């Protein structure tokens, strides 16, 4: 995907859509359901988010980076 072809607003909207899908999946799992979007288990989602972040930061735009750790401060033993 040519991320440099998108407007600033489009990039931010796509990034927030990734965040929304991730949060929805986490809620489904918390309720004992299968995640609908499979964001954590599909590498393309994280790659897409990473590419969006790179382009957004390259442009000097402000975003809240997605926390992929589920709030874990360190790796489990």
C-alpha positions, 0 to 999 in steps of 0.5 A: 500500500502506498501510505504516502498517497493518503491524506493526514486525516486518512492515515489517522483514521486507518490507524484508529480503525486498527486500534478499534479492532484490537480493542474489540477483539480484546473485549470479545476475548474478555467475554470468553468469545473468539476475537472477530478481527484476529488483530493479535494473531494476524501479522498483517494487522501489526504490519499495517499499523507499523506502516501507518505509524511510520508515515504518520511520524514521518509527517510529524503528526501526533498520535497515541501509539497502540499498546500491543502488550495489553498493559504488560510492563514486562515479559512473563517468565 
